[in-house]
Amino acid sequence: MFFYVDASCFSGTATGWGMVVYNFLGHVLSACRKDLIVVEPVLAEAMGVRWCLQQAIASNMKDIVIFSDAATVVHCINSNVSVAVIALVIQDCKLLMEQLDRVVVSHVRPHLNSVAHGLASFFRNVGTQMWMGVVPNYLSAALCNFAEISYMF
């Protein structure tokens, strides 16, 4: 399974995440999540990777690849480098990874993470939601608009 994850922080209000899961046959699951917390962007990104790991474990997946456009987070997970603001979340990630047979956490350029990016912004309208298969048609146009607008800033 391939997980794509991204985070969005909105000044003083909330933090959101978007996750898209694919298998070898195509799109499997889309989700966005909203928490009424305010955190640094790098911490939000680390929390997004942890969310993917938690979802994989809850779904009894054993072999996963997680793609994130947060290079610092990916580097900390894959090495012994520690960044204080995300150290505890990275430690959680590493403990969660021990529960899976095979986990790869890899950096991906933002343009390859656009659906997760759009979902991470879309949480403002729908809160925490999960869809099996593709994102429902009535949300697709709005999701594309969010992804395009978010990349302009």
Backbone torsions as a table, in degrees:
resi	resn	phi	psi	omega
1	MET	NA	142.8	179.7
2	PHE	-114.8	120.0	179.0
3	PHE	-104.6	131.1	170.9
4	TYR	-114.4	130.9	-175.9
5	VAL	-136.6	146.9	175.3
6	ASP	-150.4	161.5	-178.2
7	ALA	-127.6	155.9	174.9
8	SER	-137.6	134.3	176.8
9	CYS	-115.2	130.5	179.8
10	PHE	-116.4	123.2	-169.8
11	SER	-42.8	109.6	172.6
12	GLY	69.2	10.1	-176.2
13	THR	-121.6	-57.2	-172.6
14	ALA	-159.6	167.9	173.8
15	THR	-126.3	142.3	-179.2
16	GLY	-135.6	158.3	179.7
17	TRP	-133.9	151.0	173.0
18	GLY	-125.8	140.0	-179.2
19	MET	-138.6	134.9	174.8
20	VAL	-128.3	131.3	-178.7
21	VAL	-117.4	127.9	178.1
22	TYR	-119.9	149.7	166.2
23	ASN	-114.6	-169.8	-176.6
24	PHE	-70.4	-14.7	-178.9
25	LEU	-95.0	-10.8	-179.9
26	GLY	135.5	-161.2	-175.2
27	HIS	-65.1	133.6	-178.6
28	VAL	-115.8	-46.0	-171.1
29	LEU	-150.1	142.9	173.8
30	SER	-127.9	144.1	179.0
31	ALA	-151.8	150.3	167.6
32	CYS	-133.8	153.0	-175.1
33	ARG	-137.9	142.7	-179.0
34	LYS	-127.8	132.2	172.0
35	ASP	-128.6	138.0	178.4
36	LEU	-84.5	62.7	177.2
37	ILE	-130.6	156.2	177.3
38	VAL	-119.6	119.9	-179.3
39	VAL	-136.5	165.0	174.4
40	GLU	-65.6	147.6	-179.5
41	PRO	-54.3	-41.7	-178.8
42	VAL	-65.2	-34.1	176.3
43	LEU	-69.1	-40.5	176.9
44	ALA	-60.0	-41.7	179.2
45	GLU	-63.9	-42.4	178.4
46	ALA	-63.8	-40.5	177.8
47	MET	-63.9	-31.7	176.7
48	GLY	-66.0	-42.0	176.8
49	VAL	-63.6	-41.7	178.3
50	ARG	-61.5	-40.2	177.9
51	TRP	-59.5	-42.5	177.5
52	CYS	-60.9	-45.1	179.3
53	LEU	-61.3	-42.7	178.8
54	GLN	-62.9	-41.3	179.2
55	GLN	-66.1	-39.6	178.5
56	ALA	-62.8	-44.6	179.8
57	ILE	-65.1	-45.0	179.6
58	ALA	-61.8	-27.9	-179.7
59	SER	-94.8	8.6	179.7
60	ASN	59.9	31.5	174.3
61	MET	-81.2	147.8	-177.5
62	LYS	-122.5	-19.0	-174.5
63	ASP	-132.5	106.1	-174.8
64	ILE	-136.5	158.1	171.5
65	VAL	-126.7	129.4	178.0
66	ILE	-111.8	128.4	177.0
67	PHE	-110.3	129.4	177.5
68	SER	-134.9	146.3	176.5
69	ASP	-91.7	10.6	178.2
70	ALA	-95.9	91.6	-175.0
71	ALA	-57.9	-39.2	-179.2
72	THR	-62.6	-43.5	179.6
73	VAL	-63.4	-47.9	180.0
74	VAL	-60.0	-43.7	-179.8
75	HIS	-63.0	-42.8	179.6
76	CYS	-65.2	-38.7	179.1
77	ILE	-67.3	-38.2	-174.4
78	ASN	-90.2	3.6	-179.4
79	SER	-144.5	-172.1	177.0
80	ASN	-97.7	13.6	178.1
81	VAL	-71.6	140.5	-179.9
82	SER	-127.3	132.8	173.7
83	VAL	-117.1	120.5	-169.2
84	ALA	-50.8	-45.0	-174.3
85	VAL	-64.7	-23.5	-179.1
86	ILE	-116.9	3.6	-173.0
87	ALA	-55.7	-44.9	-177.7
88	LEU	-69.5	-37.1	178.4
89	VAL	-69.2	-38.9	177.1
90	ILE	-62.9	-40.9	176.9
91	GLN	-60.7	-44.1	175.0
92	ASP	-57.3	-45.0	180.0
93	CYS	-58.2	-45.6	-178.6
94	LYS	-64.9	-36.8	176.5
95	LEU	-67.9	-40.4	177.2
96	LEU	-64.8	-38.2	-179.5
97	MET	-61.7	-29.1	178.6
98	GLU	-66.1	-19.1	-179.9
99	GLN	-84.9	-5.1	-179.0
100	LEU	-110.7	154.1	179.7
101	ASP	-71.6	-44.9	-177.1
102	ARG	-145.5	124.7	179.1
103	VAL	-134.9	131.7	172.3
104	VAL	-123.1	130.2	174.5
105	VAL	-114.6	119.7	-171.3
106	SER	-130.2	148.9	177.0
107	HIS	-83.2	141.3	176.8
108	VAL	-134.3	144.2	178.4
109	ARG	-66.4	146.1	-175.7
110	PRO	-53.1	-37.0	-178.1
111	HIS	-66.9	-18.6	176.7
112	LEU	-90.4	-1.4	-177.6
113	ASN	-118.1	26.1	-169.7
114	SER	-67.5	-35.0	-179.3
115	VAL	-68.3	-46.0	176.8
116	ALA	-62.2	-38.2	178.3
117	HIS	-61.8	-45.3	178.3
118	GLY	-62.6	-42.1	178.0
119	LEU	-64.3	-36.5	180.0
120	ALA	-63.2	-30.3	176.9
121	SER	-86.7	-29.6	-174.6
122	PHE	-68.5	-18.9	-178.3
123	PHE	-56.2	-26.7	-178.7
124	ARG	-59.2	-30.4	-178.9
125	ASN	-92.7	-32.9	-172.2
126	VAL	-116.3	-6.4	-178.3
127	GLY	70.1	-142.2	179.6
128	THR	-89.9	120.1	-178.1
129	GLN	-143.2	154.4	174.8
130	MET	-140.0	138.3	179.5
131	TRP	-126.6	133.6	171.9
132	MET	-82.7	139.6	-178.2
133	GLY	78.3	-150.9	-178.7
134	VAL	-76.2	161.1	175.4
135	VAL	-61.4	134.5	-178.9
136	PRO	-53.0	145.5	-176.2
137	ASN	-53.9	-39.8	-177.7
138	TYR	-66.8	-15.3	177.4
139	LEU	-100.1	-21.3	-173.0
140	SER	-57.0	-47.2	-178.4
141	ALA	-63.4	-44.4	179.1
142	ALA	-63.7	-39.7	179.9
143	LEU	-62.8	-44.2	178.4
144	CYS	-62.0	-41.1	178.3
145	ASN	-62.3	-42.2	178.2
146	PHE	-62.1	-43.2	-179.0
147	ALA	-62.6	-43.1	-179.6
148	GLU	-66.9	-44.5	-179.4
149	ILE	-64.4	-43.3	-177.0
150	SER	-61.6	-34.7	-178.5
151	TYR	-76.7	-12.2	179.0
152	MET	-74.1	-24.8	-175.3
153	PHE	-93.2	NA	NA
